[in-house]
Amino acid sequence: MAADELDPASRLLAERACERLIIDFVHRLNLGEPGTVADLFTPDGVWEWPAGDRRVEGRDALRRYFGSRPPDRLSRRLMTNILVTLTSPETASATSYLTTYRVDGYHGGMVPPPQPVNIGHYEDTFRATGGTWLLARRVTFLPFGRDTDRLSPISSTDTPRPRFTAEVPGGHMRRGEVWWVEFDERRPVVLLSEEDPSGFRVMRVVAPADTDISGWGIEVAVGVEEGLPFDGVLRFAFPWPGFTPCTWLTTLSRDDLTERAGAVSAAKLREIDDALRTSEQRTEWTPAAAARLSEIEDSLRRRTQAGGEGTDTKTSEGRSRPHDQRSMTPQQDHDLRL
């Protein structure tokens, strides 16, 4: 019987079985036991990568090859554009596209998303034996590729990164954790206190000032290392008499925190504590302080004239609540907001 003589239901079931093999292959590599992909092949099945001069034949060899994956490897493969073509009631072929994200040296938690390691496609041949569809041959083509990144070792003084979850319903939220919050739009904050009846004391992560603010404030870097998709800072400004700067310090309830992004290390948390203590010490106004503020304003003015952006320094007393703060993405927060 020819493939085009199959009834629609039989054709659909055969195509679905082949599609499932394609997905199951990467699922086992990503989340299961890599060596078990051999069970998806016929006993004489073949996997090959012509450009890499690799050919593995037979289930035992396939089990050894895929089972030799490094134990500290983290990978995710995305499969798209799957097209299965039945060539007979017992055979089929398929083309599918793959994108691979992969790092070595992984020991748990969330890591910054890398660039793809390779992008390519598979050309597969399937064979049905005893009513079960299996891979008879897989050929890998990788027109785009690069070496796999290795993560830096975690210092023994750093806080180990846990596996991050979108919520911690009823769970304990800890000082030093980084969370996403809905202000005027989605923003990251760092918890500066444990939870108490009034909520959490937090500070919002903003973009670096891109100018020297020494004498008027301190910036502590918080970004990709802490689980965010960008590099930003916590900005602690010194409260001069008659001048109350906006440092994005506020109090939030548990319900305001929408998603956990990560956590700062123990060393970084100590740095934040030191900056916070310094920013809470009142300083006497002096001519030198006035001159330093003038230098900062001149620097900002020159930059904003070149870039077409304005400056904004808050001088009113009091602490801002989330709904009082101006909409600003981390990349756009270049107005220093001391």
N, C-alpha and C positions, 0 to 999 in steps of 0.2 A: 504494500500500500504506500502511495506517495503521501508526503506531508500535507499537500493541499486537499487530500481526500479525507482527512480527519474531520470529525464533527467539531463545531465551535467550542463545545465544552471540553473535549479532550485536548484540543489545541491550547486553550486557556490554561488548563491544569498543567500541561507540560511546560509552557512558558513560565508559569508561576513557580514551578519547581526549580527551574534553572535560575530564575531571578533570586530565589531564596538561597541557593548555593553561593551566588556572588556575594550576597549580604552576610551570610553565615561565615564565609571565609574571613572577611575583615573583622567581624564581631569576635571571632575566636582569637585573632591576632591582637585585637585591642583589649578585650575584657576577659577572655577565657584562657585556656591552655593553648599556646601557639602550636605545640606539636600535634594537637588533635586535628588540625586542618588536613592532615594526611587522610583522615577518615572520609573526607569529602571527595577524594579522588578514587578512580578505579584502581584495582591492584597494580596495573601497569601504568598508572597515571604519570604525567610529565609536567613539571614546572620549569620554565626557562626564561632567561633574560639574555637575548642574543648580544646586545651591546655590552653587557657585563661579562660575557663569556661564561655564563652559568647555565647548567642544565642538571636537574635533579629528577631521577626516574625511579618509580616504585614507591610503595607506601612506607617501607622501612626507611629508605633514604630521605623521603619527604619529612618523616617524623623527626629524624635526627637533625635535618637542616633547619626546619622552623622551630624545633624545640631548643636550638642553641641560642635563641634570642637572649641578649644580656638581661639579667634579672632586674637591673635598675633602669630599664628603658620604659619610658612612657610614650605611647603613641595613640593617635586617632586618625583613622582613614575615612575620608568621605567619598562615597560612591554616587555617581550621577550618570545620566544619559545611558541608562541600561537598555540595550536593544537586543532581544533574543529572536533568533530566526530558526524555526524548525526545518530541518533538512530531510527528515524522515520520521516515522512514528517513534523510532528509537534513537535518533541523533539530532543534535541541534548545535548552533553556534551563537556566539554573543560578543558584543563589544560593549565595554563599560569604561567610564572615566574615573580616575582616582586622584585624590589630593591627600598627601600624607603630612601630618604634623608629628614631629618626633623629637624627643630630647633624651639624653642619657644622664646618669647621675641623679635620678629622681628618687626621693626618699619620703614622699608623702606631701599632702597639702596642695595648695593652688600655686601655679607658677605662671609668670607672664607668658602670654601666647606667642610662640615663635612664628617666624615665616615658614611657609611650607618647605619640607625637605625635598619633596619631589611632586611633580604633576605629570600624569601620563594616562595610559589606558591599558586595559587587558583585552586580549583576543582569546576567547575560550571555545573549547569544543567539549560537548557533553555527550554522554551515552547512557541510555536507560538499560539497566540489567535487572531482570526479575521485577520490573515495575518501579525500580528506584533509579532516579536520575543522579548521576555522578559526574564530576569533572574528569575528562579523559586527558585534556591538555590545556595548559594555561601559558600564554606567552605575554611577557611584560614589556611594555614600551615606555621609556622615560625620557622624553625630550627636554624636560626641565628637572634639574636636580642639583643638590649641594650636600656638603658633609653634615652629619648630625651634630647639633650643639651638645655640649656637656655642661650641666649646671654646676655653679660654684658650690663647694662644700659649705654647709651651714656651720657657723662658728659655735663652739660649745657655750659661749656666753649669750647667744641669741635665743629667743623664745622659739621653740619648734613650731612650725606652721601647721595648724590643724587642717583637716579637710573642711572647706568652707561650705556652708549651706545657706540657702536663701533666707531661712528663718531659724530662729531659736525659740520656738513657742514655749513660753514658760521657763526657758533655760536661763542660765546665768551669763549675763553679758559682762565682760571684763574691761577694766581700764586698759587703754592702749590698743583696743580693737578699732579697726577702721570699718565704718558703715556707710551705706548710701542712705540719703535722706531726700525727701521731696520738699525743697524750699519752693522757689518759683519754678524750678525744674530740678532734675535729679542732680544732687551734689554729694561729695564725700565728706565725712567728718571723722575726727578721732575722738574717742571717749577719753576724757581727762579725769573721770572719777568713776567709782562704782555707783550702782543705782541706789538712790535714797528716796524718801517720800516726794521730793521735789523733782526727781528725774535724774538725768545724766548731765553733767557739765561737759560740753563738747566744744571743739573748735573746727571750723570748716577749712578744708584744704583749698588753697588758691594757687594761682600761678606765681612763680618767682617775680620779684620786683624788677629784675634786670637792671638795677642800679644799686650803688653802694648806699645802704641805709644805716651804716654803723653810727652809733651815737643816738639813733632814733628808734632802732628796733633790731630784732633778731629773727632770722628765718631758719626753720628746721625742715630739712628735706623729707617729704613723704610722697611716695609714688609707686613706681613699678615694683620695687622691692617689697612693698607692703600690700601688693595685690591689686593696685590700681592700673588702669590702662594708660596713664600718663604720669609724668613727674611734676609734682607741685610742692608746696611748702605750707607749714603752719607759720603765720606771721604774728610775732609778739612785739607790739610797739610800746615804747616807754611813755607813761602818762605825765607829760609836763604840765605845770600849773596853767589852767585856762585852756588846755588842749586835751581833749579826750579822743584818742584815735580809735578807729574801727578795727578790731582784731578778729572779727568773726567768732567771738566767744559768746556762747549762749547756753541755755538749758533746754533739753528735749526730753520728752517722755519715751518710754519703750515703744509706744505705738507710732512714734515719728520715724523710728529706725526701720527701714524697709528691707535691706539686704546686706549681709556681711560680706565685706570685700577681703579682709585680711587682718593683720595685726602688726604693730611695730615691734622691733626687737627690744630686749631689756635695756640694752645700751641706748637705743634711740629714745626710749621712754624716760630714761634718766636725763637725757639732753633736753627733752620737752619740759620736764619738771623744773630744771634749772632755768630755762628760758621763761617759764611762767612766773617763777619766783622773782626773777629780775624785773619782769614787766610790771609787777605789782608794787614795786618800790618807787615812791614818789621822788622826783628829782627837782632840784631848784632851777628856776629859769635863769639863764646867764646869757650874756652877749655871745659867747661861743656857741651856745645851743641855738640861738637865733640865726647865727651865721651858718651853722651846719644845716638847719632846716632850709635856709635860702639856697644853699648848694644843691640840696636834694630836689627842691622845686625847680631850680634852673635845669638840672639834668633831665627831669621828667618833661619839662616844657620843650626842651630841644628834641627829645625823642618823640613826643606826641606831635610836634609840628612836622617832623619828618614822616611819621606814620599815620597822621590824620586822626589820632585818638586824643581824648580829653583826659584831664586829671580830675581826681575827686578825693578830697581829704575831709573826713568827717570831723566837725568841731563841736557838735552838740554833746551834752552830757548824757550818760545812760547807756545801757546795753541794748543792742538790736535784737529783736525777735526775728524768727525766720521770715515772716511775711513783710518785714520792713526792708529786707535786703534786696539790692538791685540784681536783676537777672544778668548773669555773666558766666560764660563757660570758662574752664580753667585756662584755655589758651587766650582768652580775651581779657583776663584780669591783669592788665598791664598798667593800671592807674595807681598802683602802690597802696591805695586804701590803708594808709597808716592810721 
